[in-house]
């Protein structure tokens, strides 16, 4: 909204000011008559402004906003996986594809698969995970098939509880083998009935989408009748339309014109299914009951053993199709039937320039998409690498901190009882973790070496690159890489860092490494370090920390029986903030003594849950991990004096130096004792 | 709490690090055993930490905290004035004496003077004004005399509603002439009854103080009986004691020991009445029924026509007395019977070093002392020079913004119907204002010249220094003086500035001009300018502001029918904030479009109320003021790019340059028209 102005005008009062101003004003004269000085309506730029500034806007509003600014969008459709492993992989796919900036995703509904159940593989669970754990605006399909009104309402209520705001209302496919559609008693005949039902039961809570068939539904009496039926669905209360796939741009263009001719004015989004392999083409035919155009068959058939060539052809062909739609200005965006695959869709989006180039972060941490969290703009720094765990442990909160964390009583974090929830599980297998973290551990130094390898991105002693640790399922962020050298050295010496950030003093909010938020702002950070370390180091720290009054520290053991801090019991400390044009100060990260206590249970727990359990009970390796869990301390340090070079490394060096001093003293004492004895 | 550390330690890993560290550690070794690493208990430093961080602490807690840290405090007692003019002067006195940092003040209660009434001169009104408009923790006296239980309860309820938390419970003096005390029916005999009653009706809401007589009450049966009676008052629920005045330190010291001996353990504060003149000495004698010691009489009597000499003697004598009490460690602070005068008390406090040397501002604006406002730490910048008006217009709010202002609906500001409320009235008389602002005004330039004189601190054309304007009853702050040169020039040209601040980029929070808040922090400001100006200038501004996208602006006329802005309707803009050790970001000042609308009514109203009404109706002077009110606009500008030099002056220069351009254009057009005519 606020950009850098033109090159600076000359100083006021200088003789040249007037002619140069004339020049500027002449250039801008055409603007003058156009300027609208009524309050800037930010709604047209919704897609750019984070929701903690604008408040939650429905998908319908977002689509409208993109249409008004002619900013093409894309959406992605997935189906629920069959296994828990498939669910883990699908969520990783959601995370990767989110980087491209989809406007929404949707999840299909298949009554035979217990879609409303609690399993990891149900439609409801997957949709909830996409929304809450992957930060995607999510739409859930809902069909009339095989369900009563009551059951449907129950599912919708559960979707609402989870936070889902969008429903694609379909009649759905009859059960396999039933050629003629027979609605259940107390069910719905038609999608339009379902739409009406949703509006009646839930008012405007849900945004409703309906499906359309640019070539007419296979069971429709005629193309024209099918369009009338579509209008009925829209009049029943649908907000927008997604179409079945089609092969030729003209098919869709004609369809849209025919829709408008009968008074269908809501957005119509073309459905696209990239041809990803020979099999997927057959799949298309089966799903859509459409005939593949001959020219496509001619190209694809000879290549049926060369899926990569087919995929490249599909990418090319899809790009051409979409370009034609965009050039004709007939499509506001595109909806991809991904079939849960990612390569072709991503390639198409990048070629078309729809994939977000260098996505800016609205906040330093990944925001959730649940509307209940739309105002959330501040979190404790401890969960920086574990945002999903944070969402999980706070999902029951009525409201989320906005602006300030505040000096509340102990915020009630849910316990993390199951570290194996599919959205919290590592993407790596047990075997892979063992190769990275050690098939067997002989001593604590072995553990320290794993941390060292992770931080430096170098190989461990078996030559395997360590790409994750129990507290971070991904490699070090680019920001943490700024601290790599220092971190590496201290990790090797038993300061096992699990979270850190450098100090930043007024960097541009557009900085590629540390920037976040709206452009034109300035961001700040206090240097922060969090690590596990042994008792001896903690004793040393408690002795030397008074030398560093600008540091705030907090030290806890697993049980919390040891609790050392110079923080106020209830007062959080800001560690990241930014000043932006046209807004209040945003302060997205804090260090809070109370939340640190909730965090340490999770942090200590991960030793055993993620690492210890890789080994047999009573093995030496397991004992080492258990020894660390029960004897090490979790320490966090904040350097409040962010304009100066961070003194956190001085703190650690002083800690080691103090220990050395103590050792020298006891050696001296032993010598003295011996002397006494010999006297 | 967090200070600058010792000189920097050498870089980590350097060979010299270890010996130097040894040196530091040796120096600090004695500290190591003393360090308490349990959570820093800030309560001991309550008097230093602002209440928006600590929350409200009762006067009782504050006294306890000062005792624990051996930080001597002082308090000031006043009596209600007789006239409205006296009330205005008394409030100005409160403002000046507040600078010295009194722990509290108290206001006496005289049943004959309608002390619980609504007039400007009632005890209740004065106590409420001290609390709400002068930011003083306030105690109200309450006597049993001549009032029934019901009446007393009613007065206490009203005191509670106003926000008063402290009561000095007295029996009080019988009505004049009645030598023997006769309690009313349904009243109280004794102060101890009153104390019990307050606890019964109000629980712990009020802190209760009681009076003591170091030489025994005149009507007491004996000194010892009087101390027993004091104990009864304390046991009935009093929190602390203030004594009657006395002349010799030993009197008080003995008294305190005798109190402790019978088990009175609450704080006992000595009451001090400086001898300010010969008459005041007689007053002392009358009030206290004490005999003035001979040595004092010997000194004072010969000087009875030389009040200044007597006051100087009184200052000296009081300092000696208080020093003796402090040296004996028998007094936690001192309570001054000021008799509503200021010179002697202020001199004594400064000599003793009790007067706050360079008082730091907890926030850039003067905080209110009402406990309901203890969390308030953010306000719109518009009332920077009119904090009393702000308190008045927001007194009905249930809660006050803390942390962020927020994107609320229109905050409901009370109307300012009476500009002559005694706490809003100018300290200058009508005559004084006329000499400053012009006995008569001929044209708008006369008005502009007044602004110019005010901003530069130079004389107006009649040779009179302009020390105030309707929007600011005091001279320019030191911070605004930084902008003086630019302000002066533009004011003279019809940009009538009423509020401004320079940009600040990470100055120390201890900076003497722009610093505020806890030490060790960094403060920031966006450059801000607010002014009245004519329609032609506003037209020019609307044309050139698009050249300055980093500026947020808002322009209103008196009625609000003209409303130009590039701000979001509901989104406030931070203009002052700071980052401090150990806390979240404090953001004490914002610019808010909605509050600006509430402010403009007051800002436009002040033209007429404070200035226009100085002149006769239908006089030219009055017309000029009315013309300005009805035709000028109020403009505020924020330069969001605070790390760069402010471009606000460029904006104004460009505005004038644009006008000049337009004039040249119309001259050219006229010439062309003329040419056409002559063809």
Contacts between the chains, C-beta under 8 A, distances in Angstrom:
chain1	res1	chain2	res2	distance
A	2	B	549	5.2
A	2	B	550	5.7
A	2	B	552	7.7
A	2	B	640	6.0
A	3	B	549	5.1
A	4	B	549	7.4
A	4	B	550	7.2
A	5	B	547	6.5
A	5	B	548	5.5
A	5	B	549	5.3
A	5	B	550	5.8
A	5	B	647	7.6
A	6	B	547	6.6
A	8	B	647	7.8
A	8	B	650	7.9
A	9	B	547	7.7
A	9	B	647	7.8
A	9	B	650	5.2
A	9	B	654	6.6
A	11	B	650	7.9
A	12	B	649	5.1
A	12	B	650	5.8
A	12	B	652	7.5
A	12	B	653	3.7
A	13	B	653	6.6
A	17	B	653	6.4
A	17	B	657	6.3
A	18	B	657	5.3
A	18	B	660	6.9
A	18	B	661	7.7
A	21	B	654	5.8
A	21	B	657	4.7
A	21	B	658	7.2
A	21	B	661	7.4
A	22	B	661	6.0
A	24	B	547	6.1
A	25	B	543	7.5
A	25	B	544	7.3
A	25	B	547	7.9
A	25	B	658	6.5
A	25	B	661	6.6
A	28	B	546	6.5
A	28	B	547	6.4
A	31	B	546	5.9
A	32	B	543	5.1
A	32	B	546	7.6
A	35	B	542	7.1
A	35	B	543	7.9
A	35	B	546	5.6
A	37	B	542	5.6
A	37	B	555	8.0
A	37	B	564	4.1
A	37	B	565	7.0
A	37	B	566	7.1
A	38	B	563	7.5
A	38	B	564	7.4
A	38	B	565	7.8
A	39	B	563	7.7
A	39	B	565	5.2
A	39	B	566	7.8
A	39	B	567	6.6
A	39	B	568	6.8
A	39	B	569	4.5
A	39	B	593	7.1
A	40	B	565	7.4
A	40	B	566	5.0
A	40	B	567	6.8
A	40	B	568	6.0
A	42	B	568	5.4
A	53	B	571	6.9
A	55	B	407	7.7
A	402	B	404	7.5
A	403	B	403	5.1
A	403	B	404	3.6
A	403	B	406	7.0
A	404	B	402	7.4
A	404	B	403	3.5
A	404	B	404	6.5
A	404	B	584	5.4
A	405	B	584	6.5
A	406	B	403	7.0
A	407	B	55	7.7
A	505	B	506	7.4
A	506	B	505	7.4
A	506	B	506	7.0
A	506	B	643	6.2
A	520	B	550	7.1
A	520	B	640	7.0
A	520	B	641	7.6
A	522	B	642	8.0
A	522	B	643	6.6
A	524	B	579	6.8
A	542	B	35	7.1
A	542	B	37	5.6
A	543	B	25	7.5
A	543	B	32	5.1
A	543	B	35	7.9
A	544	B	25	7.2
A	546	B	28	6.4
A	546	B	31	5.8
A	546	B	32	7.4
A	546	B	35	5.5
A	547	B	5	6.6
A	547	B	6	6.6
A	547	B	9	7.9
A	547	B	24	6.0
A	547	B	25	7.9
A	547	B	28	6.3
A	548	B	5	5.5
A	549	B	2	5.1
A	549	B	3	5.1
A	549	B	4	7.5
A	549	B	5	5.5
A	550	B	2	5.6
A	550	B	3	7.9
A	550	B	4	7.1
A	550	B	5	5.7
A	550	B	520	7.2
A	550	B	581	6.4
A	552	B	2	7.6
A	552	B	581	6.9
A	552	B	582	5.5
A	563	B	38	7.7
A	563	B	39	7.7
A	564	B	37	4.1
A	564	B	38	7.5
A	565	B	37	7.1
A	565	B	38	7.8
A	565	B	39	5.2
A	565	B	40	7.5
A	566	B	37	7.1
A	566	B	39	7.7
A	566	B	40	5.1
A	567	B	39	6.6
A	567	B	40	6.8
A	567	B	582	6.4
A	568	B	39	6.8
A	568	B	40	6.0
A	568	B	42	5.4
A	568	B	582	6.6
A	569	B	39	4.6
A	571	B	53	6.9
A	571	B	582	6.6
A	571	B	583	6.1
A	571	B	584	7.8
A	572	B	583	7.8
A	572	B	584	5.6
A	573	B	581	7.8
A	573	B	582	5.5
A	573	B	583	6.4
A	573	B	584	7.1
A	574	B	579	6.5
A	574	B	583	7.1
A	574	B	584	4.6
A	574	B	585	4.8
A	577	B	579	6.9
A	577	B	585	5.0
A	579	B	524	6.7
A	579	B	574	6.5
A	579	B	577	6.9
A	579	B	642	7.2
A	580	B	640	7.6
A	581	B	550	6.4
A	581	B	552	6.9
A	581	B	573	7.8
A	581	B	640	3.6
A	581	B	641	7.7
A	582	B	552	5.5
A	582	B	567	6.4
A	582	B	568	6.5
A	582	B	571	6.6
A	582	B	573	5.5
A	582	B	640	6.7
A	583	B	571	6.0
A	583	B	572	7.8
A	583	B	573	6.4
A	583	B	574	7.1
A	584	B	404	5.3
A	584	B	405	6.5
A	584	B	571	7.8
A	584	B	572	5.6
A	584	B	573	7.1
A	584	B	574	4.6
A	584	B	587	6.2
A	584	B	590	6.4
A	585	B	404	8.0
A	585	B	574	4.8
A	585	B	577	5.0
A	585	B	585	5.3
A	585	B	587	4.8
A	587	B	584	6.2
A	587	B	585	4.8
A	590	B	584	6.4
A	593	B	39	7.2
A	640	B	2	6.0
A	640	B	520	7.0
A	640	B	580	7.7
A	640	B	581	3.7
A	640	B	582	6.7
A	641	B	520	7.6
A	641	B	581	7.7
A	642	B	522	8.0
A	642	B	579	7.2
A	643	B	506	6.2
A	643	B	522	6.6
A	647	B	5	7.4
A	647	B	8	7.8
A	647	B	9	7.8
A	649	B	12	5.1
A	650	B	8	7.9
A	650	B	9	5.1
A	650	B	12	6.0
A	652	B	12	7.5
A	653	B	9	8.0
A	653	B	12	3.7
A	653	B	13	6.7
A	653	B	17	6.4
A	654	B	9	6.7
A	654	B	21	5.7
A	657	B	17	6.4
A	657	B	18	5.3
A	657	B	21	4.6
A	657	B	22	8.0
A	658	B	21	7.2
A	658	B	25	6.5
A	660	B	18	6.9
A	661	B	18	7.8
A	661	B	21	7.5
A	661	B	22	6.0
A	661	B	25	6.6
